[in-house]
Amino acid sequence: MCSSSANGMFGGNLTFDHRIQEWGIFKSRFNQFCLANDINEDTDKAGLKRRALLLTSLVEETYRVVRDLASPTSLEDQEYTALLTLLEKHFVPKKSSFAERYNFYKAEQRAGEELAEWAARVRSLAQHCGFGAELQTALRDRFVLGLENVKEKEKLFSESISSLTFDRALELAASVRCARLALGGARQEPAPQLYALRPGAQRAAAAAAAGASHSDSARCEVCGYKSHSKDQCRFVNLTCKNCHKRGHLKRMCKLRVKSNNFMETVDGDIVEDLTN
């Protein structure tokens, strides 16, 4: 809900300081402020109210700059649209499309930067590049090529370039990341707690742990890892992408045999089994 000021205006008090604020963002907020308070070309035909609101939102230093820009015409005599144009020309620096494209093409995902944040940064960097009809292709290419994680990049490299969109690339990369994080959690095994036992009990516990470790050498029939048994596997309810039966992943499918009837080496990436 919008807050209401003492004089009944919604949206609070707007201020603009050109030294620390971006004109484009302030202008957008100012337009929304006028919209919320029903101030437009119909209710303010001469623009007097909008001009007054705009000028009173300027901090002293910015007001002084604008006054000098309008000289010798007084700010009180400037039309609202002319005043907007004056501020636009001065506070919005001219962009070089080549310079903007240079920054766009060299951008890469930062360490620790979330996929959604990286996608948003790619969109922001493309704003003044002048890509036109090629915008979506440029966004997709920069997002994919600038990815930090190799597994996410490999997955997108395997997709058809003719059908992969920017939004789909973000979706697939996110699915690979979720699968990778889930698998990383499944691989973590707690260390045995021996410090509370007596020396004799510690030796017995250590022997039991060694036996358990030896029994774990057999691969899980569902996913192929050695850290657990079949009934403990978190993937037991997933459907195999090879034979389409439930209870094992593609990497452990018994139909994947070579001509000599031996099972293939289980070295596939489990991410392939968990993503489309």
Protein Blocks (a to p, Z undefined) as FASTA:
>chain_A
ZZddfkopahijadddfklpcfklmmmmmmmmmmmnopafklmmnommmmmmmmmmpcfk
lmmmmmmmmpmbdfklpcfklmmmmmmmmmmccddfklmmmmmmmpccdehiafklmmmm
mmmmmmmnonmmmmmmmmmmmmmmmpmblklmmmmmmpcfklmcfklmmmmmmmmmmmmm
mmmmmmpccdddfklpcfklmmmmmmmmmmmmmmmmpccfklopakbcfklpcklmpccf
klopahiafklpcklccfkopacddfbcfklmmpZZ
